[in-house]
Amino acid sequence: MELVCPSYNNIVVLALGSNCGNMLSHIKSAINMLPLYNITYSYVYKSMALLPENASSDWDTPFFNMVVSGYTNLSPNFMLERVKYIEKKLGRFNNEHWSPRCIDIDIILWGDKIIDEKHLSIPHKHMQDRDFVLVPLSDIHARFPHPKLKLSVQEMILNLHEINLIKQNKYILYNHL
């Protein structure tokens, strides 16, 4: 029997996070609005907020994070527009970098595409440094190759200096979608 490796050419990977209000509700609402089909879901993880040194103590609120993958008929730029629309619709108005947000959606990977534009970088330029992206991504696509680094998600996790996440009950989301 020959094992067939999955093709990652057309898979879109998005990371979702929330650290205000009903975080799971915000994430569920965002997922329901995403123009994706055949969606695969990671577990939900709790992580500490990334903060600059001079950040307000009010910003130090943990995030719930997860990753989803699926397929879309949109181009990467149209997907970015849709993601920004969803964020705004769900209450993301504060544009201060690293401030609390009800929903944050990042395009992480788009198959094997490499896009370097002013407002869109695929793969996400910091994905390899973020446990709250890599660990959930490993739940659903551990062997997904980074198009630039040529490392799998598993290999990038091994390069992290620290992993500081708490896995939440995965059924919190799935039973209510």
C-alpha positions, 0 to 999 in steps of 0.5 A: 500500500502506498501512502499519499501525502496531502497536497498543501498547494491550495490550503489557506491557514488562518490564525484567530485570537481574542482577548476581550469580552466573550472570547470563544463567541468572538472566535466562533462568530469569525469562523462562521463568517469566513469564506472557507469550505472544508474547514479543519479546526485546531484545539483552542489554546490560552496564551499570554498577550504579546506586549511592548515594554511600555504597554498599559497594564490593562492590555495584559489580558490572556488570549484564546487562540486557534488555527483553521484551514480550508479552501476558498475561491478568493484571491489572497488580497480579497481574503485580506479584505474579508478578514479586515471586514470581519474584524471590524464587524466583530468590534475591532476598532482599536488599531494600536499595535498589540492592544486588546482586541475582540478578534484578530485574524491573520493569514498565516499560509496560502499553500506554497505561495510567497507574497511580499506586498506592503499590506500582505505577507504570506507566509506570515513573517512571524509565524515561526516565532509564535507558539500560539500559531505553531502549536495549534497549526501542528494539531491539524497540519504538523507536516505543512512546509514553510514555503521560505524556510523549508521547515515543517511546522513540527521542525519550527516548533522544535526551534522555539525557545519557549512554549507557554500555552494552555490547551482548552477543551476543543469541544467548546467550539465544535459543539456550538458552531 
